[in-house]
Amino acid sequence: MILPSKHITVAQSLWGLAAFLVTFLEAPKTVDELWAKFEKINDTKQFPAKHSFERVVLALDFLYLIDAIEMTGDGKIKLCA
């Protein structure tokens, strides 16, 4: 379920979720701030798939593994330069 396939849409995949979460990181945020912002639009027309907190954490793990995000000294997540 990391990548979209014949039966999994982009919005349902971790890859699509990770790409969407990156749009929220215009400024460094904590995981709680990121979840609160995403939770408001989870399973709406703006993002048409339902994801749990655990899947958001897995998407953040994926972004960290590919060096797209990093942790700041005060525990916030920011995009890599």
C-alpha positions in Angstrom: 0.0 0.0 0.0 2.9 2.3 -0.3 2.4 2.9 -4.0 -0.8 3.2 -5.9 -1.9 0.2 -8.0 -4.8 -1.1 -9.9 -7.0 -1.3 -6.7 -5.4 1.4 -4.6 -5.8 5.1 -5.5 -3.1 7.7 -5.1 -5.0 9.2 -2.2 -5.2 5.8 -0.4 -1.5 5.1 -0.8 1.3 6.1 1.6 3.1 7.7 -1.3 0.1 10.0 -2.0 -0.5 10.8 1.6 3.2 11.7 2.0 3.0 14.0 -1.0 0.0 15.7 0.5 1.5 16.1 3.9 4.5 17.9 2.4 2.1 20.7 1.4 1.5 21.4 5.0 5.2 21.9 5.8 5.6 25.5 4.6 6.9 26.2 8.2 8.2 23.6 10.7 5.5 21.8 12.6 5.2 19.2 15.3 3.6 15.9 14.5 0.6 17.0 16.6 0.2 20.2 14.6 0.5 18.3 11.4 -2.1 15.7 12.4 -4.5 18.4 13.6 -4.3 20.2 10.3 -4.7 17.0 8.3 -7.5 15.7 10.5 -9.7 18.6 9.4 -9.6 17.5 5.8 -9.2 13.8 6.2 -11.9 12.0 4.1 -13.3 15.1 2.5 -13.4 16.3 -1.1 -10.1 18.0 -0.5 -8.5 14.6 0.3 -10.8 11.7 -0.6 -9.3 8.9 1.5 -9.5 8.1 5.2 -6.2 7.7 7.0 -5.4 7.1 10.7 -2.8 8.7 12.8 -0.6 5.6 12.4 -0.7 5.9 8.6 0.3 9.6 8.9 3.3 8.5 11.0 4.2 5.9 8.4 4.0 8.5 5.7 6.3 10.8 7.7 8.7 7.8 8.2 8.7 7.4 4.4 9.5 11.1 3.9 12.3 10.8 6.4 13.8 7.8 4.7 14.0 9.5 1.4 15.5 12.6 3.0 12.5 14.9 2.2 12.0 16.0 5.8 14.2 16.3 8.9 13.8 17.0 12.6 14.7 20.3 14.1 16.4 20.7 17.5 13.1 21.6 19.1 11.2 18.5 17.8 9.5 20.0 14.8 9.5 18.6 11.3 10.7 20.6 8.4 11.4 20.1 4.7 15.0 19.4 3.8 16.7 22.2 1.9 
